[in-house]
Amino acid sequence: MFSEPSQPFHIRSMQPADKEAILELSRSLTSFFPDDVIPMISSGLDKDPVLVGEIGSEIVGFIVYSIRDPQTAEIIWLGVKEEYHGLGLGSMLLETLEQLLNRKNIKKLVASTLSYTVKYKPFEKVRTFYYHRGFKSLGIQSNYYDDGVDRLILLKNL
Ligand SMILES: CC(C)(COP(=O)(O)OP(=O)(O)OC[C@H]1O[C@@H](n2cnc3c(N)ncnc32)[C@H](O)[C@@H]1OP(=O)(O)O)[C@@H](O)C(=O)NCCC(=O)NCCS
């Protein structure tokens, strides 16, 4: 069971005025998003659809996705403010995206993250998050990231 945040978590589409708050949230996740990733998140916010989750007027989570083809969507970026981790907000963002994709008759959702072949503790929780929400490992792309580390590709059939 998750403990509830003190105010309701409201999920909506991103507005252009939200961009700086999302980047600030991303910059605060220093164990997960190194400095060189922030410009990539910024360009994702400019070109891909985004859902944001807010508590009161504060954006505390976001999910950037893209529709790859009529049957497949991909999570490009997903983040929840660290002090709110473990409250179910990441799950709610994912469920809202899945409902939206269901309405578009999209059957597959792809995600990717740092591979389990890389010994780096913060991402163990991220992989568990995806596994516990029905994603299965599809494969590893060796030396995918700039610094030569492996990427894990995950797939969920919706
Ligand atoms: C992945 C991420 C979005 C999950 O968000 P979240 O709001 O913590 O997710 P939830 O609360 O729905 O689920 C977190 C899981 O950790 C568990 N958990 C329990 N206490 C926790 C705590 N104090 N902190 C974190 N997780 C906790 C939850 O029980 C849940 O486990 P489960 O899978 O067994 O149910 C979040 O960890 C994050 O922002 N990570 C950094 C960015 C990132 O790496 N994104 C993915 C790649 S783009």
The ligand as a MOL file (V3000), in Angstrom:
LIG
                    3D

  0  0  0     0  0            999 V3000
M  V30 BEGIN CTAB
M  V30 COUNTS 48 50 0 0 0
M  V30 BEGIN ATOM
M  V30 1 C 10.9890 5.4650 -11.7310 0
M  V30 2 C 10.1920 6.5140 -10.9630 0
M  V30 3 C 9.4900 7.4410 -11.9530 0
M  V30 4 C 9.1450 5.8070 -10.0980 0
M  V30 5 O 8.3470 6.8220 -9.4850 0
M  V30 6 P 7.6220 6.5970 -8.0660 0
M  V30 7 O 6.6170 7.6710 -7.9370 0
M  V30 8 O 8.6310 6.4330 -6.9960 0
M  V30 9 O 6.9060 5.2080 -8.3620 0
M  V30 10 P 5.8750 4.4410 -7.4300 0
M  V30 11 O 5.7880 5.0940 -6.1130 0
M  V30 12 O 4.6540 4.2660 -8.2220 0
M  V30 13 O 6.5940 3.0180 -7.2660 0
M  V30 14 C 7.9350 2.9410 -6.7310 0
M  V30 15 C 8.3450 1.6020 -6.2750 0
M  V30 16 O 9.3520 1.7200 -5.2470 0
M  V30 17 C 8.8040 1.3460 -3.9410 0
M  V30 18 N 9.1210 2.2420 -2.8410 0
M  V30 19 C 8.7390 2.1090 -1.5850 0
M  V30 20 N 9.2350 3.0490 -0.8260 0
M  V30 21 C 9.9300 3.8320 -1.6030 0
M  V30 22 C 10.6650 5.0060 -1.3840 0
M  V30 23 N 10.7670 5.5740 -0.1950 0
M  V30 24 N 11.2500 5.5700 -2.4270 0
M  V30 25 C 11.1380 5.0260 -3.6250 0
M  V30 26 N 10.4480 3.9130 -3.9000 0
M  V30 27 C 9.8540 3.3080 -2.8920 0
M  V30 28 C 7.3660 1.3790 -4.1760 0
M  V30 29 O 6.7260 0.5140 -3.2560 0
M  V30 30 C 7.2770 0.8570 -5.5760 0
M  V30 31 O 7.6760 -0.4940 -5.5190 0
M  V30 32 P 6.8400 -1.6510 -6.1740 0
M  V30 33 O 7.2770 -1.6550 -7.5880 0
M  V30 34 O 7.2800 -2.8490 -5.4290 0
M  V30 35 O 5.4100 -1.2990 -6.0000 0
M  V30 36 C 11.1030 7.3280 -10.0060 0
M  V30 37 O 11.8720 6.4350 -9.2520 0
M  V30 38 C 12.0240 8.3130 -10.7010 0
M  V30 39 O 11.6620 9.4550 -10.9570 0
M  V30 40 N 13.2580 7.9080 -11.0020 0
M  V30 41 C 14.2550 8.8090 -11.5530 0
M  V30 42 C 14.0820 9.0630 -13.0020 0
M  V30 43 C 14.2430 7.8170 -13.8100 0
M  V30 44 O 15.1820 7.0760 -13.6480 0
M  V30 45 N 13.3080 7.5800 -14.7230 0
M  V30 46 C 13.2610 6.3970 -15.5620 0
M  V30 47 C 14.1330 6.4590 -16.7670 0
M  V30 48 S 13.6780 7.7570 -17.9110 0
M  V30 END ATOM
M  V30 BEGIN BOND
M  V30 1 1 1 2
M  V30 2 1 2 3
M  V30 3 1 2 4
M  V30 4 1 2 36
M  V30 5 1 4 5
M  V30 6 1 5 6
M  V30 7 2 6 7
M  V30 8 1 6 8
M  V30 9 1 6 9
M  V30 10 1 9 10
M  V30 11 2 10 11
M  V30 12 1 10 12
M  V30 13 1 10 13
M  V30 14 1 13 14
M  V30 15 1 14 15
M  V30 16 1 15 16
M  V30 17 1 15 30
M  V30 18 1 16 17
M  V30 19 1 17 18
M  V30 20 1 17 28
M  V30 21 1 18 19
M  V30 22 1 18 27
M  V30 23 2 19 20
M  V30 24 1 20 21
M  V30 25 1 21 22
M  V30 26 2 21 27
M  V30 27 1 22 23
M  V30 28 2 22 24
M  V30 29 1 24 25
M  V30 30 2 25 26
M  V30 31 1 26 27
M  V30 32 1 28 29
M  V30 33 1 28 30
M  V30 34 1 30 31
M  V30 35 1 31 32
M  V30 36 2 32 33
M  V30 37 1 32 34
M  V30 38 1 32 35
M  V30 39 1 36 37
M  V30 40 1 36 38
M  V30 41 2 38 39
M  V30 42 1 38 40
M  V30 43 1 40 41
M  V30 44 1 41 42
M  V30 45 1 42 43
M  V30 46 2 43 44
M  V30 47 1 43 45
M  V30 48 1 45 46
M  V30 49 1 46 47
M  V30 50 1 47 48
M  V30 END BOND
M  V30 END CTAB
M  END
